[in-house]
Amino acid sequence: MAQYKGAAREGGRALQLAKKREREQEELEFKKKKIENEMKIAAIDSKFAAHYDAVEQQLKMANPAS
């Protein structure tokens, strides 16, 4: 007589899905941290650019002959 093995298959399938979900969560966290780091770098660059522009403007005002 054949035995029904559906519950064991469903348990294995659920385990695979849980592992897949966990890997996707880790991947999402990695991508999120990468974007945060890129944004920090971009923010720093813009601060220096603004300072550079201000200094350039002051130098132009100090040397009107240029």
C-alpha positions in Angstrom: 0.0 0.0 0.0 1.3 3.5 -0.9 2.0 6.0 1.7 1.1 9.7 1.5 4.3 11.8 1.9 2.8 15.2 1.2 3.5 16.6 4.7 7.2 15.8 4.5 7.4 17.5 1.1 5.6 20.6 2.3 7.9 20.8 5.3 11.0 20.7 3.0 9.4 23.2 0.7 8.7 25.5 3.6 12.3 25.2 4.8 13.6 26.1 1.4 11.4 29.1 1.2 12.5 30.3 4.7 16.1 30.0 3.7 15.5 31.9 0.4 13.7 34.6 2.4 16.6 34.9 4.8 19.1 35.2 1.9 17.0 37.9 0.3 16.8 39.8 3.6 20.6 39.7 4.0 20.9 40.8 0.4 18.5 43.7 1.0 20.4 44.8 4.2 23.7 44.7 2.2 22.2 46.9 -0.6 20.7 49.3 2.0 24.1 49.7 3.7 25.8 50.2 0.4 23.4 53.0 -0.6 23.7 54.6 2.8 27.5 54.7 2.4 27.2 56.2 -1.0 24.8 58.8 0.3 27.3 59.7 3.1 30.1 60.1 0.5 27.9 62.3 -1.7 26.9 64.5 1.2 30.6 65.0 2.1 31.4 65.9 -1.5 28.7 68.5 -1.7 29.9 70.1 1.5 33.3 70.5 0.1 32.0 71.8 -3.3 29.9 74.5 -1.5 33.0 75.6 0.5 35.1 75.6 -2.6 32.5 77.8 -4.4 32.4 80.2 -1.5 36.2 80.6 -1.4 36.3 81.0 -5.2 33.7 83.8 -4.9 35.7 85.5 -2.2 38.9 85.4 -4.3 37.1 86.9 -7.3 35.8 89.7 -5.2 39.3 90.3 -3.7 40.9 90.4 -7.2 38.5 92.3 -9.5 41.3 92.6 -12.2 41.0 88.9 -13.2 
